[in-house]
Amino acid sequence: MVGLLFPGQGSQFPGMGRELAAAFPAARAVFQEADDVLGERLSALQHIVNLMLSRQMGEWTRVLVDVEGYRGRREQQLREIALRAADKVVESGKMLQLEPMPALERRWVHLALRGHALVGTQSIGEEPNRRIVVIPRAG
């Protein structure tokens, strides 16, 4: 994996790599890969924190771990993916399988398409390869 570091050559600010990502597809791919790894690490950290707290409290305790608004950005990204998938299903009339994703991310996709008049969603498969299928509604 390749990482980019913006050393202290001036002020750092959120989103400062957007122009780089917009101008260079290779940079965009690296940023996306780093974002994917961050999501995996956040999920692992969240799982460990939940286990530790649950053991300490004597009952199941749920904590959501987030860094720099990652979860909100990911939810928005998945909402956009879901809507594009729905458009493809409506256009083609054929089901479309999305990539495997964790339960929380699948939930966001299901919620994004819950009210869609022309498509529905189903989760299929076994963890860690469980995925969503977007299907045309009969009618």
N, C-alpha and C positions, 0 to 999 in steps of 0.2 A: 504494500500500500504506500502511496505517496501522500505526504502531507504538505500543505503550504503554510508558511509562517510569515506573518506581516510584522517584522521587527519594528521597534520603536523609532521609525523614521517620520514621526509625526503622530497625530492623534489616531487612535483606532476607534472605530465606531461600528455598530451593527450594520451589516449589509455592505461593508466596504468592498467585498469581493464580487458584488453583483455585476459590475461592468466587465470585469475579467471573465466571469462565467458567461455573460451574454456575448462577448466578443470571441471567445475561444471554446469550442465544444470540448476539447480535451480537459480544460480547466473545469468546465461544468460537470464532466464525468467524475473527476476527482472529488469535487465538492459533494456530489450525490453519493459517492461511495463512502466518504467520511460521514455524511449524514446517516446513511444506513448503519454504519458501525456504531455511531452514537446511539441510535435507537435500540440496537441489540444490547449495548452495554447498560443503557438506562433500564431496560426491561429486566436484565439480570440483577442489577443493583436493587431495583424495586422488589423483586422476588426475595432477595436476601433480607432486605429491611423488613418486609412483611413477615417472614419467618421468624426473625429475631424478636420483633415486637409481639407477635402472637404468642411466642413461647414465654416472653416476659409477662404479658398480660393474662395468660391462661385462657385466652379465647382468640378466635380469628380476628385479626385487626388488619385493615387495608389502608395502605398509604400510597399515594400517587407521587412518584419521583419525576421531576421535570428539571431541565436545564435550559435557560435562555429561551423559553417558549417553544422548545422543540415539539412537544406534544401538540400544541395548537397548530403549528406549521404543518405537521404530519397529518393531522386531522383534515385540514384544508386541502392538502395535496391528495389525500385519499378521496375526499368528496369530489374533487375535479376528475380523478381517475374514474370514479363510479359513474359520473355523469357522461363522460366520454364513452365508457363501456355501454351504457344504456343507449346512447345514440347509435352506436355500432349495431347493437342487437335489434333495435327498431328498424334500422336501415336494411339489415341482412335477413332478419327473421330467424336468425340462428342464435343458439346460446353461445356465451363467451365465458371462458374460465379466466379468472384473475390469478396472479401469482400467489403462492402460499404466504400467509401472514398470521401474526399472533391474534388471539381472541379479541383484544381491545380494538385492533385495527379492523378486523372483520365486522365488529359491531358498528364501527363508524360507517362502513360501506353499507351495511344493512339499513342503518338509519338514514343515510343519504338518499337511498332509493325507496324507502318505505312507502312514500306517498306517490310514487311514479305510476301513472295510469297504464303504461304500456309494457313495463317489465317488472319482474320479481327477482328475488335473490334466494339462494340456498347455500349453506355451507356443506362441503363434501370433504371426504378424506379423513385421515388420522393425523394427529399432531406428530411431528412439527410441519407436516406438509398439507395441513388443512387449508382449504381455499374457498373462495366464493365463486359460484356460477351465477351469472346474470342470464335470466331466461325470459323469452317473450311471454306475455300474458295471453291467455286464450281470449278470443273475442274479436 
